Amino acid sequence: MKDLILSKFPEYNEDQLSKIMSQIDAMSPLLKKSLQKYLEKGTLDEINLLGYTVQSLKDNYGMNEITAFLTLDYILREPEKAVESIKKRYDTICIK
């Protein structure tokens, strides 16, 4: 998966990619499978968590697909904190 991420998101350096990969390793199986499908085929599954989808996070909050998937995983793990973070637009899931 690491090579697929680098091919679609060349802006990530090795340190960032390492952190992202550890977050993906801990991701829920459903989201991980959907992310893998996106990376391989370029299609997004319509996974809706509390009204948020990968596409809505991209469109409304300027996230890229990786950050959006990680945010959906955050919503699964800690819904209240994740939604608060999204609404305040200080989401720091994306490695900078």
C-alpha positions as CSV (number, residue, x, y, z in Angstrom):
1,M,0.0,0.0,0.0
2,K,2.9,2.3,0.7
3,D,4.0,2.4,-2.9
4,L,0.4,3.1,-4.0
5,I,0.2,6.1,-1.6
6,L,3.5,7.5,-2.9
7,S,2.4,7.2,-6.5
8,K,-0.9,9.1,-5.9
9,F,0.5,11.5,-3.2
10,P,4.1,12.2,-4.0
11,E,4.1,15.2,-1.7
12,Y,4.5,12.9,1.3
13,N,8.1,12.5,2.5
14,E,9.3,9.2,4.1
15,D,8.7,10.4,7.7
16,Q,5.2,11.5,6.9
17,L,4.5,8.3,5.0
18,S,5.8,6.2,7.9
19,K,3.4,7.9,10.3
20,I,0.5,7.5,7.9
21,M,1.3,3.8,7.4
22,S,1.2,3.2,11.2
23,Q,-2.2,4.9,11.3
24,I,-3.4,2.9,8.3
25,D,-2.2,-0.3,10.0
26,A,-4.5,0.5,13.0
27,M,-7.4,1.5,10.8
28,S,-10.7,-0.4,10.8
29,P,-10.7,-3.3,8.3
30,L,-13.7,-1.8,6.4
31,L,-12.0,1.6,5.9
32,K,-8.6,0.0,5.1
33,K,-10.3,-2.2,2.4
34,S,-12.0,0.9,1.0
35,L,-8.7,2.9,1.0
36,Q,-7.0,0.0,-0.8
37,K,-9.7,-0.1,-3.4
38,Y,-9.4,3.7,-3.9
39,L,-5.6,3.4,-4.3
40,E,-5.8,0.6,-6.8
41,K,-8.9,1.6,-8.8
42,G,-9.5,5.2,-8.1
43,T,-13.0,4.6,-6.9
44,L,-14.5,5.8,-3.6
45,D,-17.0,3.7,-1.7
46,E,-19.8,5.7,-0.2
47,I,-19.0,5.2,3.5
48,N,-21.0,7.6,5.6
49,L,-20.2,8.1,9.2
50,L,-22.2,10.7,11.1
51,G,-22.9,12.5,7.9
52,Y,-19.2,12.5,6.8
53,T,-17.8,10.8,3.7
54,V,-14.4,10.9,2.0
55,Q,-15.9,13.1,-0.7
56,S,-17.6,15.5,1.8
57,L,-14.4,15.8,3.8
58,K,-12.5,16.6,0.6
59,D,-15.1,19.1,-0.7
60,N,-16.0,20.9,2.6
61,Y,-12.7,20.7,4.5
62,G,-10.0,20.5,1.8
63,M,-8.7,17.1,2.9
64,N,-7.0,14.8,0.5
65,E,-8.3,11.2,0.3
66,I,-5.7,9.8,2.8
67,T,-6.6,12.4,5.4
68,A,-10.3,11.9,4.8
69,F,-10.0,8.1,5.3
70,L,-7.9,8.7,8.5
71,T,-10.6,11.2,9.7
72,L,-13.4,8.6,9.1
73,D,-11.4,6.2,11.2
74,Y,-11.1,8.8,13.9
75,I,-14.9,9.2,13.8
76,L,-15.2,5.4,14.4
77,R,-12.8,5.5,17.3
78,E,-13.8,8.7,19.0
79,P,-16.9,10.2,17.4
80,E,-17.4,13.2,19.7
81,K,-13.8,14.3,19.6
82,A,-13.5,13.8,15.8
83,V,-16.6,15.7,15.0
84,E,-15.6,18.6,17.3
85,S,-12.2,18.6,15.6
86,I,-13.7,18.6,12.1
87,K,-16.1,21.4,13.0
88,K,-13.4,23.6,14.4
89,R,-11.3,22.9,11.3
90,Y,-8.2,22.2,13.3
91,D,-8.0,18.6,12.3
92,T,-4.4,17.4,12.6
93,I,-4.8,13.9,11.4
94,C,-2.9,14.8,8.2
95,I,0.8,14.6,8.9
96,K,2.5,17.9,8.1
